[in-house]
Amino acid sequence: MKFTIIGDWYTVPDLASSFAVVAEGDTYEEAKANAAVSVLEHFPHRADGEDGETPETLWGGDYGAYVVGVFVGDLSGEAVEGPTFELIA
């Protein structure tokens, strides 16, 4: 099952954009875990250093992200990418 997860960062010292990621999994929790991997690949600097996030800590970590919204299905065709919002599909 595919999910479109809208996310944003708890802190933005690096001006990282809000994002939407399309991820697949048998459950929402599995898709959310898969999405964390994609988000860190897209924003690799968020995984760097001593305070870097991992796929296990991204959602809710000190420098991690939080879920703004989630939709069932791939809604990437409906999203509008802009200077402060990135689509990770």
C-alpha positions, -999 to +999 in steps of 0.1 A: +000+000+000+013+035-008+011+065+014+019+102+008+034+116+040+037+154+044+065+163+068+083+193+083+113+198+106+113+205+143+142+229+138+154+245+106+189+260+112+199+248+077+167+261+060+157+226+049+123+226+031+091+210+042+085+179+022+061+152+009+073+117+004+056+088-012+064+055+006+052+019+004+045-006+032+020-032+043+010-007+071+013+030+077+040+024+103+061+004+078+056+030+051+066+057+076+098+038+084+105+035+046+098+072+042+125+080+068+151+063+047+141+083+016+139+116+035+175+111+048+187+102+013+172+135+000+185+156+030+218+138+038+231+166+059+203+158+084+221+125+091+256+140+094+275+145+126+271+136+162+235+149+163+225+134+130+193+115+126+189+079+116+158+062+100+149+051+135+151+086+151+140+108+122+104+110+132+105+128+165+143+131+169+158+164+183+167+175+148+142+153+130+108+157+114+072+154+123+042+142+102+019+171+092-005+148+073-008+115+057-029+103+027-035+068+014-022+065-021+004+083-043-007+119-045+026+131-059+008+141-091-014+165-071+015+182-052+030+215-061+067+217-055+080+251-045+110+269-030+101+259+005+084+225-002+101+195-018+085+164-033+103+131-027+087+105-048 
